């Protein structure tokens, strides 16, 4: 069947198996090269093997929960949304969440996803207690910080290339309500936005949407949204008696692939202008539900169709703290200059990095979506070069087109990872991305 990543970029003909138990999973691995696939939310080709893509959605059971420690044991195909739906009413929430809740726990581990609280809590690895992996020989091994720690740390952020994640234990955080106190700052330019981040490092959550169509003195103007879990007493009176029960948002479905001509520099510029001023004029301090704050795009099913049948590409880099402002300025200038502005331009502050293959480094990360056009194809290599010039690296979960030379130049750890994989006999686990990037 033909499958692609969330970006709908270059669908590939692949053999897909969907085992429902461990015996069937071992049988699938006996057929040779394989890669696990969760809910298909990585943007590129990291969860595609033309020879043997193994869907893990059949392994979707929660096994046990300890209310004393907040530790949940679950199979790798459990969705983050299922965890929230099951445990938020009991007063528990994931320690780290990315921009969508529609990912599997196995995918969250393989990507070592990060959220709006990396500067405080780190990436998803901070919540992982242990992992059960199925190796190339079908044997099951449990790894943790104490048991085979090298395998454990390479698996978190290893893009599925260390084995098939079957089960895991993750730690949840206690919360007193399902609501977030959000404070929005309208920053006039990039420097003001970064100053806002630096002045609020004690805030649990922070993220900025950038108007990347803005130029000159307005370059990088942003809406910086700070957040923390609201206490029941901060909520409107009608929610005081049941602060963990949040009304579900109305979900809409994007029904068709948008014609390519709709997305153009004029429509994107108009959207960004209106979105910035709408946010700037909204009350600065307000209470919002957890779903709206953490997962705004999940309110629109199939939002990736917005970019048309040709799909889209996401550029996401991390830049070290001492070079972030200069690098971000150049990236935003290059983007605005070409007119290839993005609807979705998101800036986050990273704390110290951890893990031998995890993406974050202390500094800033910028993510931008672009329609798959010739102009985008011309722009992205320029952004790659700026990233390299400022000692940055790229997020493999969002990658669909990086050349191996650029990827290895930006992150020398890749060669070490490839050498380690060969030494451990893990070559059987391979994706279209790992072959493209020579991992």
Secondary structure, DSSP 8 states (H G I E B T S, - for coil): -EE--TT--S-EE--EE---SHHHHHHHHTTS-BEEE-SS-SSSSTT--SS-EEE-TT---EEEEETTTTEEEEETT-BHHHHHHHHGGGTEEES---S-S-SBHHHHHHHT---TTHHHH-SGGGGEEEEEEE-TTS-EEEEESSSSHHHHHHHTTSTTTT-EEEEEEEEEEE-S-SEEEEEEEEESSHHHHHHHHHHTTTSSEEEEEE-TT--GGGTT-EEEEEEEE--GGGS-GGGGGGTT-------EE--S---GGGSSHHHHHHHHHHHHHHHHHS-SEEEEEHHHHH-GGGGEETGGGGG-TT-EEEEEEEEEGGGHHHHHHHHHHHHHHHT---S-EEEEEE----SSS----SEEEEEEEEESSHHHHHHHHHHHHHHHHTT-EE-GGG-SS--HHHHHHH-THHHHHHHHHHHTT-TTB--HHHHHHT-
